Amino acid sequence: MVAIAENVARANREAGLQNVRWHVLPFPGRKPRRDQYVAELTALVTGFEAAGVLLSGGRQRSKPAE
């Protein structure tokens, strides 16, 4: 939710997680924001799939044995 982005950023810094990527999406409470939310979330998930973070169909890539 855009309105709490700075609070989340501060909490990440305080927790030592400033290097963790996170994404701000609008709250989908009303139709125009819902459409924007769906479009932005779709783009994120598509990008995650393209980067190999997620596999198509929601399956996660298994990590190789160490």
PQR file with spaces between the fields and no chain letter, atoms N, CA, C, O and H, PARSE charges and radii, in Angstrom:
ATOM       1  N    MET     1       0.852   -1.169    0.000 -0.4000 1.5000
ATOM       2  CA   MET     1       0.000    0.000    0.000 -0.0000 2.0000
ATOM       3  C    MET     1       0.901    1.235    0.000  0.5500 1.7000
ATOM       4  O    MET     1       1.784    1.366    0.847 -0.5500 1.4000
ATOM       5  N    VAL     2       0.680    2.102   -0.916 -0.4000 1.5000
ATOM       6  CA   VAL     2       1.533    3.272   -1.129 -0.0000 2.0000
ATOM       7  C    VAL     2       1.640    4.143    0.120  0.5500 1.7000
ATOM       8  O    VAL     2       2.713    4.677    0.402 -0.5500 1.4000
ATOM       9  H    VAL     2      -0.037    1.996   -1.604  0.4000 1.0000
ATOM      10  N    ALA     3       0.564    4.296    0.863 -0.4000 1.5000
ATOM      11  CA   ALA     3       0.554    5.198    2.016 -0.0000 2.0000
ATOM      12  C    ALA     3       1.505    4.760    3.130  0.5500 1.7000
ATOM      13  O    ALA     3       1.929    5.595    3.930 -0.5500 1.4000
ATOM      14  H    ALA     3      -0.308    3.863    0.633  0.4000 1.0000
ATOM      15  N    ILE     4       1.846    3.488    3.201 -0.4000 1.5000
ATOM      16  CA   ILE     4       2.721    3.013    4.278 -0.0000 2.0000
ATOM      17  C    ILE     4       4.124    2.678    3.787  0.5500 1.7000
ATOM      18  O    ILE     4       4.910    2.077    4.519 -0.5500 1.4000
ATOM      19  H    ILE     4       1.502    2.810    2.552  0.4000 1.0000
ATOM      20  N    ALA     5       4.440    3.060    2.564 -0.4000 1.5000
ATOM      21  CA   ALA     5       5.731    2.704    1.971 -0.0000 2.0000
ATOM      22  C    ALA     5       6.910    3.186    2.804  0.5500 1.7000
ATOM      23  O    ALA     5       7.865    2.436    3.004 -0.5500 1.4000
ATOM      24  H    ALA     5       3.801    3.548    1.970  0.4000 1.0000
ATOM      25  N    GLU     6       6.864    4.414    3.292 -0.4000 1.5000
ATOM      26  CA   GLU     6       7.999    4.928    4.078 -0.0000 2.0000
ATOM      27  C    GLU     6       8.135    4.184    5.399  0.5500 1.7000
ATOM      28  O    GLU     6       9.252    3.937    5.852 -0.5500 1.4000
ATOM      29  H    GLU     6       6.088    5.023    3.129  0.4000 1.0000
ATOM      30  N    ASN     7       7.017    3.822    6.024 -0.4000 1.5000
ATOM      31  CA   ASN     7       7.081    3.037    7.260 -0.0000 2.0000
ATOM      32  C    ASN     7       7.706    1.670    7.008  0.5500 1.7000
ATOM      33  O    ASN     7       8.499    1.190    7.818 -0.5500 1.4000
ATOM      34  H    ASN     7       6.110    4.022    5.655  0.4000 1.0000
ATOM      35  N    VAL     8       7.355    1.048    5.900 -0.4000 1.5000
ATOM      36  CA   VAL     8       7.927   -0.251    5.545 -0.0000 2.0000
ATOM      37  C    VAL     8       9.419   -0.108    5.263  0.5500 1.7000
ATOM      38  O    VAL     8      10.216   -0.938    5.700 -0.5500 1.4000
ATOM      39  H    VAL     8       6.710    1.438    5.242  0.4000 1.0000
ATOM      40  N    ALA     9       9.795    0.932    4.539 -0.4000 1.5000
ATOM      41  CA   ALA     9      11.216    1.160    4.244 -0.0000 2.0000
ATOM      42  C    ALA     9      12.004    1.349    5.541  0.5500 1.7000
ATOM      43  O    ALA     9      13.088    0.786    5.692 -0.5500 1.4000
ATOM      44  H    ALA     9       9.147    1.605    4.183  0.4000 1.0000
ATOM      45  N    ARG    10      11.476    2.124    6.465 -0.4000 1.5000
ATOM      46  CA   ARG    10      12.150    2.351    7.743 -0.0000 2.0000
ATOM      47  C    ARG    10      12.266    1.041    8.531  0.5500 1.7000
ATOM      48  O    ARG    10      13.320    0.750    9.097 -0.5500 1.4000
ATOM      49  H    ARG    10      10.595    2.581    6.342  0.4000 1.0000
ATOM      50  N    ALA    11      11.194    0.259    8.567 -0.4000 1.5000
ATOM      51  CA   ALA    11      11.226   -1.023    9.280 -0.0000 2.0000
ATOM      52  C    ALA    11      12.250   -1.966    8.649  0.5500 1.7000
ATOM      53  O    ALA    11      12.955   -2.684    9.358 -0.5500 1.4000
ATOM      54  H    ALA    11      10.338    0.496    8.108  0.4000 1.0000
ATOM      55  N    ASN    12      12.330   -1.963    7.323 -0.4000 1.5000
ATOM      56  CA   ASN    12      13.332   -2.797    6.647 -0.0000 2.0000
ATOM      57  C    ASN    12      14.742   -2.380    7.055  0.5500 1.7000
ATOM      58  O    ASN    12      15.580   -3.227    7.367 -0.5500 1.4000
ATOM      59  H    ASN    12      11.757   -1.380    6.747  0.4000 1.0000
ATOM      60  N    ARG    13      15.000   -1.077    7.053 -0.4000 1.5000
ATOM      61  CA   ARG    13      16.326   -0.585    7.451 -0.0000 2.0000
ATOM      62  C    ARG    13      16.643   -0.968    8.889  0.5500 1.7000
ATOM      63  O    ARG    13      17.740   -1.444    9.179 -0.5500 1.4000
ATOM      64  H    ARG    13      14.319   -0.390    6.800  0.4000 1.0000
ATOM      65  N    GLU    14      15.693   -0.766    9.787 -0.4000 1.5000
ATOM      66  CA   GLU    14      15.909   -1.073   11.199 -0.0000 2.0000
ATOM      67  C    GLU    14      16.116   -2.561   11.434  0.5500 1.7000
ATOM      68  O    GLU    14      16.798   -2.951   12.382 -0.5500 1.4000
ATOM      69  H    GLU    14      14.801   -0.379    9.552  0.4000 1.0000
ATOM      70  N    ALA    15      15.535   -3.392   10.584 -0.4000 1.5000
ATOM      71  CA   ALA    15      15.692   -4.844   10.703 -0.0000 2.0000
ATOM      72  C    ALA    15      16.920   -5.350    9.954  0.5500 1.7000
ATOM      73  O    ALA    15      17.189   -6.551    9.938 -0.5500 1.4000
ATOM      74  H    ALA    15      14.982   -3.076    9.814  0.4000 1.0000
ATOM      75  N    GLY    16      17.667   -4.434    9.332 -0.4000 1.5000
ATOM      76  CA   GLY    16      18.849   -4.847    8.582 -0.0000 2.0000
ATOM      77  C    GLY    16      18.518   -5.484    7.250  0.5500 1.7000
ATOM      78  O    GLY    16      19.317   -6.245    6.704 -0.5500 1.4000
ATOM      79  H    GLY    16      17.449   -3.459    9.345  0.4000 1.0000
ATOM      80  N    LEU    17      17.351   -5.177    6.728 -0.4000 1.5000
ATOM      81  CA   LEU    17      16.891   -5.789    5.478 -0.0000 2.0000
ATOM      82  C    LEU    17      16.874   -4.797    4.320  0.5500 1.7000
ATOM      83  O    LEU    17      16.105   -4.970    3.375 -0.5500 1.4000
ATOM      84  H    LEU    17      16.702   -4.559    7.171  0.4000 1.0000
ATOM      85  N    GLN    18      17.708   -3.763    4.379 -0.4000 1.5000
ATOM      86  CA   GLN    18      17.690   -2.741    3.343 -0.0000 2.0000
ATOM      87  C    GLN    18      18.068   -3.287    1.970  0.5500 1.7000
ATOM      88  O    GLN    18      17.769   -2.644    0.963 -0.5500 1.4000
ATOM      89  H    GLN    18      18.333   -3.623    5.147  0.4000 1.0000
ATOM      90  N    ASN    19      18.713   -4.448    1.892 -0.4000 1.5000
ATOM      91  CA   ASN    19      19.084   -5.027    0.607 -0.0000 2.0000
ATOM      92  C    ASN    19      18.012   -5.955    0.035  0.5500 1.7000
ATOM      93  O    ASN    19      18.173   -6.486   -1.063 -0.5500 1.4000
ATOM      94  H    ASN    19      18.956   -4.971    2.710  0.4000 1.0000
ATOM      95  N    VAL    20      16.929   -6.150    0.771 -0.4000 1.5000
ATOM      96  CA   VAL    20      15.837   -6.998    0.304 -0.0000 2.0000
ATOM      97  C    VAL    20      14.923   -6.159   -0.582  0.5500 1.7000
ATOM      98  O    VAL    20      14.458   -5.095   -0.173 -0.5500 1.4000
ATOM      99  H    VAL    20      16.799   -5.718    1.664  0.4000 1.0000
ATOM     100  N    ARG    21      14.669   -6.639   -1.796 -0.4000 1.5000
ATOM     101  CA   ARG    21      13.771   -5.907   -2.695 -0.0000 2.0000
ATOM     102  C    ARG    21      12.336   -6.062   -2.239  0.5500 1.7000
ATOM     103  O    ARG    21      11.911   -7.145   -1.836 -0.5500 1.4000
ATOM     104  H    ARG    21      15.047   -7.503   -2.129  0.4000 1.0000
ATOM     105  N    TRP    22      11.602   -4.978   -2.307 -0.4000 1.5000
ATOM     106  CA   TRP    22      10.180   -5.015   -2.009 -0.0000 2.0000
ATOM     107  C    TRP    22       9.482   -4.074   -2.972  0.5500 1.7000
ATOM     108  O    TRP    22      10.115   -3.209   -3.577 -0.5500 1.4000
ATOM     109  H    TRP    22      11.947   -4.099   -2.635  0.4000 1.0000
ATOM     110  N    HIS    23       8.203   -4.242   -3.108 -0.4000 1.5000
ATOM     111  CA   HIS    23       7.448   -3.515   -4.123 -0.0000 2.0000
ATOM     112  C    HIS    23       6.231   -2.861   -3.486  0.5500 1.7000
ATOM     113  O    HIS    23       5.572   -3.449   -2.629 -0.5500 1.4000
ATOM     114  H    HIS    23       7.689   -4.944   -2.616  0.4000 1.0000
ATOM     115  N    VAL    24       5.947   -1.662   -3.906 -0.4000 1.5000
ATOM     116  CA   VAL    24       4.793   -0.912   -3.407 -0.0000 2.0000
ATOM     117  C    VAL    24       3.686   -0.990   -4.449  0.5500 1.7000
ATOM     118  O    VAL    24       3.882   -0.636   -5.611 -0.5500 1.4000
ATOM     119  H    VAL    24       6.482   -1.183   -4.602  0.4000 1.0000
ATOM     120  N    LEU    25       2.535   -1.455   -4.019 -0.4000 1.5000
ATOM     121  CA   LEU    25       1.365   -1.537   -4.892 -0.0000 2.0000
ATOM     122  C    LEU    25       0.238   -0.710   -4.278  0.5500 1.7000
ATOM     123  O    LEU    25       0.169   -0.573   -3.057 -0.5500 1.4000
ATOM     124  H    LEU    25       2.375   -1.742   -3.075  0.4000 1.0000
ATOM     125  N    PRO    26      -0.638   -0.162   -5.104 -0.5600 1.5000
ATOM     126  CA   PRO    26      -1.776    0.587   -4.560  0.2800 2.0000
ATOM     127  C    PRO    26      -2.762   -0.363   -3.883  0.5500 1.7000
ATOM     128  O    PRO    26      -2.893   -1.519   -4.286 -0.5500 1.4000
ATOM     129  N    PHE    27      -3.454    0.127   -2.853 -0.4000 1.5000
ATOM     130  CA   PHE    27      -4.492   -0.673   -2.212 -0.0000 2.0000
ATOM     131  C    PHE    27      -5.658   -0.812   -3.187  0.5500 1.7000
ATOM     132  O    PHE    27      -6.151    0.194   -3.698 -0.5500 1.4000
ATOM     133  H    PHE    27      -3.347    1.066   -2.526  0.4000 1.0000
ATOM     134  N    PRO    28      -6.110   -2.039   -3.456 -0.5600 1.5000
ATOM     135  CA   PRO    28      -7.132   -2.244   -4.488  0.2800 2.0000
ATOM     136  C    PRO    28      -8.569   -2.069   -4.011  0.5500 1.7000
ATOM     137  O    PRO    28      -9.439   -2.868   -4.358 -0.5500 1.4000
ATOM     138  N    GLY    29      -8.825   -1.028   -3.216 -0.4000 1.5000
ATOM     139  CA   GLY    29     -10.156   -0.847   -2.640 -0.0000 2.0000
ATOM     140  C    GLY    29     -11.219   -0.366   -3.620  0.5500 1.7000
ATOM     141  O    GLY    29     -12.386   -0.731   -3.484 -0.5500 1.4000
ATOM     142  H    GLY    29      -8.118   -0.379   -2.934  0.4000 1.0000
ATOM     143  N    ARG    30     -10.847    0.433   -4.588 -0.4000 1.5000
ATOM     144  CA   ARG    30     -11.813    0.964   -5.561 -0.0000 2.0000
ATOM     145  C    ARG    30     -11.399    0.555   -6.968  0.5500 1.7000
ATOM     146  O    ARG    30     -10.231    0.253   -7.213 -0.5500 1.4000
ATOM     147  H    ARG    30      -9.898    0.730   -4.699  0.4000 1.0000
ATOM     148  N    LYS    31     -12.333    0.545   -7.867 -0.4000 1.5000
ATOM     149  CA   LYS    31     -12.121    0.020   -9.218 -0.0000 2.0000
ATOM     150  C    LYS    31     -10.886    0.575   -9.923  0.5500 1.7000
ATOM     151  O    LYS    31     -10.096   -0.218  -10.435 -0.5500 1.4000
ATOM     152  H    LYS    31     -13.282    0.790   -7.667  0.4000 1.0000
ATOM     153  N    PRO    32     -10.673    1.890   -9.980 -0.5600 1.5000
ATOM     154  CA   PRO    32      -9.473    2.375  -10.686  0.2800 2.0000
ATOM     155  C    PRO    32      -8.179    1.862  -10.048  0.5500 1.7000
ATOM     156  O    PRO    32      -7.243    1.489  -10.754 -0.5500 1.4000
ATOM     157  N    ARG    33      -8.127    1.845   -8.719 -0.4000 1.5000
ATOM     158  CA   ARG    33      -6.941    1.340   -8.024 -0.0000 2.0000
ATOM     159  C    ARG    33      -6.830   -0.171   -8.186  0.5500 1.7000
ATOM     160  O    ARG    33      -5.725   -0.703   -8.290 -0.5500 1.4000
ATOM     161  H    ARG    33      -8.888    2.149   -8.145  0.4000 1.0000
ATOM     162  N    ARG    34      -7.953   -0.859   -8.208 -0.4000 1.5000
ATOM     163  CA   ARG    34      -7.939   -2.312   -8.385 -0.0000 2.0000
ATOM     164  C    ARG    34      -7.345   -2.663   -9.740  0.5500 1.7000
ATOM     165  O    ARG    34      -6.538   -3.585   -9.853 -0.5500 1.4000
ATOM     166  H    ARG    34      -8.851   -0.427   -8.123  0.4000 1.0000
ATOM     167  N    ASP    35      -7.749   -1.925  -10.766 -0.4000 1.5000
ATOM     168  CA   ASP    35      -7.201   -2.168  -12.109 -0.0000 2.0000
ATOM     169  C    ASP    35      -5.693   -1.905  -12.126  0.5500 1.7000
ATOM     170  O    ASP    35      -4.930   -2.664  -12.724 -0.5500 1.4000
ATOM     171  H    ASP    35      -8.405   -1.176  -10.675  0.4000 1.0000
ATOM     172  N    GLN    36      -5.275   -0.826  -11.466 -0.4000 1.5000
ATOM     173  CA   GLN    36      -3.847   -0.501  -11.392 -0.0000 2.0000
ATOM     174  C    GLN    36      -3.102   -1.578  -10.604  0.5500 1.7000
ATOM     175  O    GLN    36      -2.017   -2.002  -11.002 -0.5500 1.4000
ATOM     176  H    GLN    36      -5.896   -0.210  -10.981  0.4000 1.0000
ATOM     177  N    TYR    37      -3.687   -2.021   -9.485 -0.4000 1.5000
ATOM     178  CA   TYR    37      -3.093   -3.074   -8.653 -0.0000 2.0000
ATOM     179  C    TYR    37      -2.900   -4.355   -9.461  0.5500 1.7000
ATOM     180  O    TYR    37      -1.818   -4.941   -9.449 -0.5500 1.4000
ATOM     181  H    TYR    37      -4.569   -1.676   -9.162  0.4000 1.0000
ATOM     182  N    VAL    38      -3.939   -4.786  -10.158 -0.4000 1.5000
ATOM     183  CA   VAL    38      -3.861   -6.016  -10.948 -0.0000 2.0000
ATOM     184  C    VAL    38      -2.794   -5.891  -12.033  0.5500 1.7000
ATOM     185  O    VAL    38      -2.018   -6.821  -12.251 -0.5500 1.4000
ATOM     186  H    VAL    38      -4.818   -4.310  -10.168  0.4000 1.0000
ATOM     187  N    ALA    39      -2.753   -4.755  -12.708 -0.4000 1.5000
ATOM     188  CA   ALA    39      -1.759   -4.555  -13.765 -0.0000 2.0000
ATOM     189  C    ALA    39      -0.342   -4.595  -13.199  0.5500 1.7000
ATOM     190  O    ALA    39       0.534   -5.245  -13.770 -0.5500 1.4000
ATOM     191  H    ALA    39      -3.384   -3.999  -12.532  0.4000 1.0000
ATOM     192  N    GLU    40      -0.109   -3.908  -12.084 -0.4000 1.5000
ATOM     193  CA   GLU    40       1.228   -3.872  -11.493 -0.0000 2.0000
ATOM     194  C    GLU    40       1.626   -5.225  -10.915  0.5500 1.7000
ATOM     195  O    GLU    40       2.774   -5.647  -11.060 -0.5500 1.4000
ATOM     196  H    GLU    40      -0.820   -3.380  -11.620  0.4000 1.0000
ATOM     197  N    LEU    41       0.696   -5.904  -10.265 -0.4000 1.5000
ATOM     198  CA   LEU    41       0.992   -7.227   -9.713 -0.0000 2.0000
ATOM     199  C    LEU    41       1.275   -8.229  -10.829  0.5500 1.7000
ATOM     200  O    LEU    41       2.181   -9.055  -10.714 -0.5500 1.4000
ATOM     201  H    LEU    41      -0.236   -5.562  -10.147  0.4000 1.0000
ATOM     202  N    THR    42       0.496   -8.153  -11.908 -0.4000 1.5000
ATOM     203  CA   THR    42       0.729   -9.025  -13.056 -0.0000 2.0000
ATOM     204  C    THR    42       2.132   -8.808  -13.626  0.5500 1.7000
ATOM     205  O    THR    42       2.836   -9.766  -13.947 -0.5500 1.4000
ATOM     206  H    THR    42      -0.240   -7.482  -12.001  0.4000 1.0000
ATOM     207  N    ALA    43       2.526   -7.547  -13.746 -0.4000 1.5000
ATOM     208  CA   ALA    43       3.870   -7.243  -14.253 -0.0000 2.0000
ATOM     209  C    ALA    43       4.942   -7.787  -13.315  0.5500 1.7000
ATOM     210  O    ALA    43       5.951   -8.318  -13.778 -0.5500 1.4000
ATOM     211  H    ALA    43       1.954   -6.769  -13.486  0.4000 1.0000
ATOM     212  N    LEU    44       4.741   -7.664  -12.012 -0.4000 1.5000
ATOM     213  CA   LEU    44       5.720   -8.194  -11.055 -0.0000 2.0000
ATOM     214  C    LEU    44       5.847   -9.706  -11.168  0.5500 1.7000
ATOM     215  O    LEU    44       6.956  -10.235  -11.250 -0.5500 1.4000
ATOM     216  H    LEU    44       3.921   -7.232  -11.635  0.4000 1.0000
ATOM     217  N    VAL    45       4.725  -10.394  -11.172 -0.4000 1.5000
ATOM     218  CA   VAL    45       4.750  -11.855  -11.238 -0.0000 2.0000
ATOM     219  C    VAL    45       5.360  -12.326  -12.552  0.5500 1.7000
ATOM     220  O    VAL    45       6.135  -13.283  -12.572 -0.5500 1.4000
ATOM     221  H    VAL    45       3.824   -9.964  -11.106  0.4000 1.0000
ATOM     222  N    THR    46       5.015  -11.661  -13.644 -0.4000 1.5000
ATOM     223  CA   THR    46       5.598  -11.999  -14.940 -0.0000 2.0000
ATOM     224  C    THR    46       7.110  -11.805  -14.902  0.5500 1.7000
ATOM     225  O    THR    46       7.857  -12.640  -15.411 -0.5500 1.4000
ATOM     226  H    THR    46       4.386  -10.884  -13.628  0.4000 1.0000
ATOM     227  N    GLY    47       7.559  -10.712  -14.303 -0.4000 1.5000
ATOM     228  CA   GLY    47       8.991  -10.467  -14.166 -0.0000 2.0000
ATOM     229  C    GLY    47       9.667  -11.501  -13.281  0.5500 1.7000
ATOM     230  O    GLY    47      10.783  -11.928  -13.575 -0.5500 1.4000
ATOM     231  H    GLY    47       6.952  -10.034  -13.889  0.4000 1.0000
ATOM     232  N    PHE    48       9.010  -11.909  -12.204 -0.4000 1.5000
ATOM     233  CA   PHE    48       9.569  -12.946  -11.332 -0.0000 2.0000
ATOM     234  C    PHE    48       9.707  -14.262  -12.089  0.5500 1.7000
ATOM     235  O    PHE    48      10.714  -14.957  -11.955 -0.5500 1.4000
ATOM     236  H    PHE    48       8.103  -11.562  -11.965  0.4000 1.0000
ATOM     237  N    GLU    49       8.698  -14.601  -12.884 -0.4000 1.5000
ATOM     238  CA   GLU    49       8.775  -15.828  -13.684 -0.0000 2.0000
ATOM     239  C    GLU    49       9.916  -15.743  -14.683  0.5500 1.7000
ATOM     240  O    GLU    49      10.672  -16.701  -14.847 -0.5500 1.4000
ATOM     241  H    GLU    49       7.881  -14.036  -12.994  0.4000 1.0000
ATOM     242  N    ALA    50      10.047  -14.599  -15.355 -0.4000 1.5000
ATOM     243  CA   ALA    50      11.104  -14.419  -16.351 -0.0000 2.0000
ATOM     244  C    ALA    50      12.490  -14.513  -15.711  0.5500 1.7000
ATOM     245  O    ALA    50      13.434  -14.987  -16.342 -0.5500 1.4000
ATOM     246  H    ALA    50       9.433  -13.821  -15.222  0.4000 1.0000
ATOM     247  N    ALA    51      12.613  -14.064  -14.465 -0.4000 1.5000
ATOM     248  CA   ALA    51      13.895  -14.088  -13.762 -0.0000 2.0000
ATOM     249  C    ALA    51      14.177  -15.444  -13.117  0.5500 1.7000
ATOM     250  O    ALA    51      15.250  -15.652  -12.550 -0.5500 1.4000
ATOM     251  H    ALA    51      11.846  -13.679  -13.953  0.4000 1.0000
ATOM     252  N    GLY    52      13.217  -16.364  -13.201 -0.4000 1.5000
ATOM     253  CA   GLY    52      13.411  -17.680  -12.601 -0.0000 2.0000
ATOM     254  C    GLY    52      13.107  -17.736  -11.120  0.5500 1.7000
ATOM     255  O    GLY    52      13.370  -18.745  -10.465 -0.5500 1.4000
ATOM     256  H    GLY    52      12.345  -16.195  -13.662  0.4000 1.0000
ATOM     257  N    VAL    53      12.548  -16.643  -10.580 -0.4000 1.5000
ATOM     258  CA   VAL    53      12.177  -16.631   -9.170 -0.0000 2.0000
ATOM     259  C    VAL    53      10.953  -17.513   -8.961  0.5500 1.7000
ATOM     260  O    VAL    53      10.850  -18.227   -7.964 -0.5500 1.4000
ATOM     261  H    VAL    53      12.335  -15.824  -11.112  0.4000 1.0000
ATOM     262  N    LEU    54      10.039  -17.453   -9.903 -0.4000 1.5000
ATOM     263  CA   LEU    54       8.845  -18.308   -9.902 -0.0000 2.0000
ATOM     264  C    LEU    54       8.800  -19.062  -11.212  0.5500 1.7000
ATOM     265  O    LEU    54       9.243  -18.562  -12.246 -0.5500 1.4000
ATOM     266  H    LEU    54      10.122  -16.872  -10.713  0.4000 1.0000
ATOM     267  N    LEU    55       8.273  -20.244  -11.163 -0.4000 1.5000
ATOM     268  CA   LEU    55       8.063  -20.991  -12.394 -0.0000 2.0000
ATOM     269  C    LEU    55       6.599  -20.890  -12.776  0.5500 1.7000
ATOM     270  O    LEU    55       5.746  -20.675  -11.914 -0.5500 1.4000
ATOM     271  H    LEU    55       7.914  -20.650  -10.323  0.4000 1.0000
ATOM     272  N    SER    56       6.308  -21.038  -14.018 -0.4000 1.5000
ATOM     273  CA   SER    56       4.940  -20.970  -14.508 -0.0000 2.0000
ATOM     274  C    SER    56       4.065  -21.952  -13.735  0.5500 1.7000
ATOM     275  O    SER    56       4.494  -23.065  -13.430 -0.5500 1.4000
ATOM     276  H    SER    56       7.001  -21.212  -14.718  0.4000 1.0000
ATOM     277  N    GLY    57       2.870  -21.548  -13.429 -0.4000 1.5000
ATOM     278  CA   GLY    57       1.943  -22.408  -12.705 -0.0000 2.0000
ATOM     279  C    GLY    57       2.132  -22.344  -11.199  0.5500 1.7000
ATOM     280  O    GLY    57       1.513  -23.119  -10.469 -0.5500 1.4000
ATOM     281  H    GLY    57       2.522  -20.644  -13.677  0.4000 1.0000
ATOM     282  N    GLY    58       2.976  -21.434  -10.719 -0.4000 1.5000
ATOM     283  CA   GLY    58       3.155  -21.266   -9.291 -0.0000 2.0000
ATOM     284  C    GLY    58       4.147  -22.223   -8.655  0.5500 1.7000
ATOM     285  O    GLY    58       4.357  -22.171   -7.443 -0.5500 1.4000
ATOM     286  H    GLY    58       3.478  -20.804  -11.312  0.4000 1.0000
ATOM     287  N    ARG    59       4.764  -23.097   -9.445 -0.4000 1.5000
ATOM     288  CA   ARG    59       5.753  -24.020   -8.875 -0.0000 2.0000
ATOM     289  C    ARG    59       7.061  -23.272   -8.667  0.5500 1.7000
ATOM     290  O    ARG    59       7.496  -22.515   -9.536 -0.5500 1.4000
ATOM     291  H    ARG    59       4.594  -23.140  -10.429  0.4000 1.0000
ATOM     292  N    GLN    60       7.681  -23.483   -7.525 -0.4000 1.5000
ATOM     293  CA   GLN    60       8.975  -22.856   -7.274 -0.0000 2.0000
ATOM     294  C    GLN    60      10.088  -23.790   -7.721  0.5500 1.7000
ATOM     295  O    GLN    60       9.982  -25.012   -7.617 -0.5500 1.4000
ATOM     296  H    GLN    60       7.328  -24.098   -6.820  0.4000 1.0000
ATOM     297  N    ARG    61      11.154  -23.186   -8.220 -0.4000 1.5000
ATOM     298  CA   ARG    61      12.323  -23.959   -8.624 -0.0000 2.0000
ATOM     299  C    ARG    61      12.958  -24.555   -7.378  0.5500 1.7000
ATOM     300  O    ARG    61      13.177  -23.851   -6.393 -0.5500 1.4000
ATOM     301  H    ARG    61      11.240  -22.193   -8.304  0.4000 1.0000
ATOM     302  N    SER    62      13.255  -25.851   -7.418 -0.4000 1.5000
ATOM     303  CA   SER    62      13.936  -26.452   -6.274 -0.0000 2.0000
ATOM     304  C    SER    62      15.408  -26.090   -6.319  0.5500 1.7000
ATOM     305  O    SER    62      16.012  -25.991   -7.387 -0.5500 1.4000
ATOM     306  H    SER    62      13.077  -26.423   -8.218  0.4000 1.0000
ATOM     307  N    LYS    63      15.963  -25.898   -5.151 -0.4000 1.5000
ATOM     308  CA   LYS    63      17.363  -25.531   -5.049 -0.0000 2.0000
ATOM     309  C    LYS    63      18.216  -26.795   -5.173  0.5500 1.7000
ATOM     310  O    LYS    63      17.836  -27.857   -4.682 -0.5500 1.4000
ATOM     311  H    LYS    63      15.472  -25.979   -4.284  0.4000 1.0000
ATOM     312  N    PRO    64      19.365  -26.673   -5.830 -0.5600 1.5000
ATOM     313  CA   PRO    64      20.241  -27.848   -5.933  0.2800 2.0000
ATOM     314  C    PRO    64      20.753  -28.258   -4.567  0.5500 1.7000
ATOM     315  O    PRO    64      20.954  -27.420   -3.687 -0.5500 1.4000
ATOM     316  N    ALA    65      20.960  -29.530   -4.402 -0.4000 1.5000
ATOM     317  CA   ALA    65      21.492  -30.044   -3.134 -0.0000 2.0000
ATOM     318  C    ALA    65      22.912  -29.541   -2.936  0.5500 1.7000
ATOM     319  O    ALA    65      23.701  -29.454   -3.878 -0.5500 1.4000
ATOM     320  H    ALA    65      20.797  -30.211   -5.117  0.4000 1.0000
ATOM     321  N    GLU    66      23.216  -29.214   -1.686 -0.4000 1.5000
ATOM     322  CA   GLU    66      24.571  -28.721   -1.390 -0.0000 2.0000
ATOM     323  C    GLU    66      25.437  -29.817   -0.830  0.5500 1.7000
ATOM     324  O    GLU    66      26.606  -29.585   -0.524 -0.5500 1.4000
ATOM     325  H    GLU    66      22.576  -29.285   -0.921  0.4000 1.0000
